[in-house]
Amino acid sequence: MDKIGNNKELRSFFYDFFGEEATENLLLFWDKIDQKTTIRVNTLKISKQELAKRLNDKGFLTEELDFYEDALKIIEKPYEIGKTLEHFLGYFYVQSTSSMLPPLVLDPRPYEAVLDIAAAPGSKTTQMAQMMKNKGFILANDISYDRIKALSSNVDRLGTVNVIITMTEGHRISFKYPDTFDKVLLDAPCSALGTMYKSDDLRKWWSYDKINKLTRVQKGLILAGFRALKPGGVMVYSTCTFVPEENEKIVDFLLKREERADIVDINIKRYEGFREGLTEWHKEVFDERLKKTLRVMPSSLFPEGFYIAKIKKT
Ligand SMILES: C[S@@+](CC[C@H](N)C(=O)[O-])C[C@H]1O[C@@H](n2cnc3c(N)ncnc32)[C@H](O)[C@@H]1O
């Protein structure tokens, strides 16, 4: 049985979106992927050279990745990289390459006020903290207590001191903090189809009924994130799914609701599999500006599918 299994709705989404042959090729490609092959060096604690040396001394073979100076690929491992002393000491975070992209697009700077509205378990919060050199602050929020425990332990482990953690329904944040933040990251809860290579669970629950519930949450969160931005501030909306209803259609909804919302170009190098956002899906036409958003389709450098939109409050 392949990753889609007997889920007819899921199979029909894949065939509709990619085509039958491309779906089979993607599933075969994903079957061969080693799941934990990339890490982000925590430059708050150690340099990339020093970490690579320590890991090499233990028998790990590492390779640099040109898209991000703090990323390393693990080519050979004598045992799980997560079981090393260096992991325990917070010298690195195991993170997929695609998941490192939204903070790079948002580009938080030292001394800025940043909101991470759906933050747990903290891969992007801790990445942003290191980009900010532990200066300024990040309000890292999530709704799930269990996931906040992981967020809090990752924030501690990585020596991140500019993070304040809150547990609240993200939709409420803009009531408390209107027009407050320089930058907002909304890494939204989504149907996660881009991560199917590491999960067999998705086929058990994926349905359009579930997608409709998710899109209601995504709409509330994108409005709240946008309203919490200062005028002139920038928000990144990201998901790890392919579904246009959770991606372009959510950003299109924001553009229609908030006339001060505009889409900004994403100025990062284009790699294999990078595509512009859709302006049409199932006969529905979206705002032309959505072409400026980014779809990361699975490739050997970025095996996880992602969607990223960069939005400015004018
Ligand atoms: C894609 S995950 C975030 C991953 C995280 N940004 C990272 O990089 O480690 C989405 C998160 O949204 C949270 N979430 C779901 N509904 C929410 C809501 N209404 N308000 C705030 N967070 C919510 C989930 O608990 C989950 O942790």
The ligand as an SDF file (V2000), in Angstrom:
LIG
                    3D

 27 29  0  0  0  0  0  0  0  0999 V2000
    2.3070   23.8990   11.8060 C   0  0  0  0  0  0  0  0  0  0  0  0
    2.2180   23.8570   13.5080 S   0  0  0  0  0  0  0  0  0  0  0  0
    3.3840   25.0780   13.9960 C   0  0  0  0  0  0  0  0  0  0  0  0
    4.8250   24.6310   13.8760 C   0  0  0  0  0  0  0  0  0  0  0  0
    5.7830   25.6480   14.4620 C   0  0  0  0  0  0  0  0  0  0  0  0
    5.5920   26.9550   13.8550 N   0  0  0  0  0  0  0  0  0  0  0  0
    7.2120   25.2320   14.2690 C   0  0  0  0  0  0  0  0  0  0  0  0
    7.8640   25.6730   13.3270 O   0  0  0  0  0  0  0  0  0  0  0  0
    7.7030   24.4470   15.1150 O   0  0  0  0  0  0  0  0  0  0  0  0
    0.7050   24.6500   13.8240 C   0  0  0  0  0  0  0  0  0  0  0  0
    0.4420   24.9520   15.2980 C   0  0  0  0  0  0  0  0  0  0  0  0
   -0.7880   25.6980   15.3630 O   0  0  0  0  0  0  0  0  0  0  0  0
   -1.3360   25.4520   16.6350 C   0  0  0  0  0  0  0  0  0  0  0  0
   -2.7380   25.9320   16.5930 N   0  0  0  0  0  0  0  0  0  0  0  0
   -3.8310   25.3310   16.0860 C   0  0  0  0  0  0  0  0  0  0  0  0
   -4.9110   26.1100   16.2320 N   0  0  0  0  0  0  0  0  0  0  0  0
   -4.5010   27.2530   16.8310 C   0  0  0  0  0  0  0  0  0  0  0  0
   -5.1490   28.4360   17.2640 C   0  0  0  0  0  0  0  0  0  0  0  0
   -6.4460   28.6050   17.0690 N   0  0  0  0  0  0  0  0  0  0  0  0
   -4.4150   29.3970   17.8800 N   0  0  0  0  0  0  0  0  0  0  0  0
   -3.0830   29.2210   18.0750 C   0  0  0  0  0  0  0  0  0  0  0  0
   -2.4050   28.1110   17.6850 N   0  0  0  0  0  0  0  0  0  0  0  0
   -3.1130   27.1430   17.0730 C   0  0  0  0  0  0  0  0  0  0  0  0
   -1.1510   23.9630   16.8100 C   0  0  0  0  0  0  0  0  0  0  0  0
   -1.2190   23.5980   18.1640 O   0  0  0  0  0  0  0  0  0  0  0  0
    0.2460   23.7530   16.1890 C   0  0  0  0  0  0  0  0  0  0  0  0
    1.2230   23.7550   17.1910 O   0  0  0  0  0  0  0  0  0  0  0  0
  1  2  1  0
  2  3  1  0
  2 10  1  0
  3  4  1  0
  4  5  1  0
  5  6  1  0
  5  7  1  0
  7  8  2  0
  7  9  1  0
 10 11  1  0
 11 12  1  0
 11 26  1  0
 12 13  1  0
 13 14  1  0
 13 24  1  0
 14 15  1  0
 14 23  1  0
 15 16  2  0
 16 17  1  0
 17 18  1  0
 17 23  2  0
 18 19  1  0
 18 20  2  0
 20 21  1  0
 21 22  2  0
 22 23  1  0
 24 25  1  0
 24 26  1  0
 26 27  1  0
M  CHG  2   2   1   9  -1
M  END
$$$$
